[in-house]
Amino acid sequence: MDPGPAVRRERLCLSQSRVSQLLRSLESRIGARLVERTSRSVRLTPLGASLRDELTPAYTALLDVVEAARARARGVGGVLRIGFLGSLDEEMTGLVRAFQRDHPGCEVHTVEVPLADPFGPVRDGDVDAAIVLAPVREPGLARGPSFSEAPLSLAVPSRHPFADRPSVPAEDLAGHPLIRIAGPAPRYWREAQSPRLTPGGRAIPSGPAVGTTAPSRVSAPSPAPSRKASRAAPRTPPAAARRPGSPGRGGRGTSSRAGRGR
């Protein structure tokens, strides 16, 4: 709302009065006049012009230091490397674009991490954070926000006995081999994604082990697999794993916006 011309004139007078006070204080400290005042103009004296020219580089450098500190405090500078399993879906890609739009000073690199070692690149510092499937119980790593939560799904060949079912109770997996995840991924994590026992304690046979995401998406050769929901199976929401207090490469960790997106 416009304060009106009278109020604007009053504010201008207050501002000019403050500047005059500062100038008089500086002149008193230096011991000489820095400006020449007449009824029609105010201009720098030779000493004042010299002081201005000598102070300008220092003042500019001070502004640069303050702005750099502000950028570091906001945590939006440098390069942020985010690892992920498989491929980034449209929602996650949208979050990355939104982060970069809001923080143009931070460059985001996305890197696929191996299914067989989802935590290794974070621990080794190859990525600043990784979006992996829960659970995350790794010493020296912190779990960030969860992005979504859904039951495990089961991929089976179209001729499999489960292919015509809309969903499969986890207990029915007994006796049907499941593809396993190869190490060095921790055992608790591998078994959360491909359990060896049903909730009732019945054994689930082991199928071949895979170390990358693409082969793990199918459980048998063609015909194409069919995906089914697996009822009563544990939920494994994607979550961010990172080193506590770990900065990005030239910046700092992920934005809180990423954790609110899913």
Buried (B, 14 or more C-beta within 10 A) or exposed (E): EEEEEEEEEEEEEEEEEEEEEEBEEEBEEEEEBBBEEEEEEEEBBEBBEEBEEEEEEEEEEEEEEEEEEEBBEBBBBBEBBBBBBBEBEEEBEEBBEBBBEEBEEBBBBBEBBBBBBBBBBBBEEEBBBBBBBBBBEBEEBBBBBBBEEEBBEBBBBEEBEBEEBEBBBBBBBBEBEBBBBBEEBBEEBBBBBBBEEBEEEEEBEEBEBBBBBEEBEBBBEEEEBBEBBBBBBBEBBBBBBBBEEBBBEEBBBBBEEBBEBB
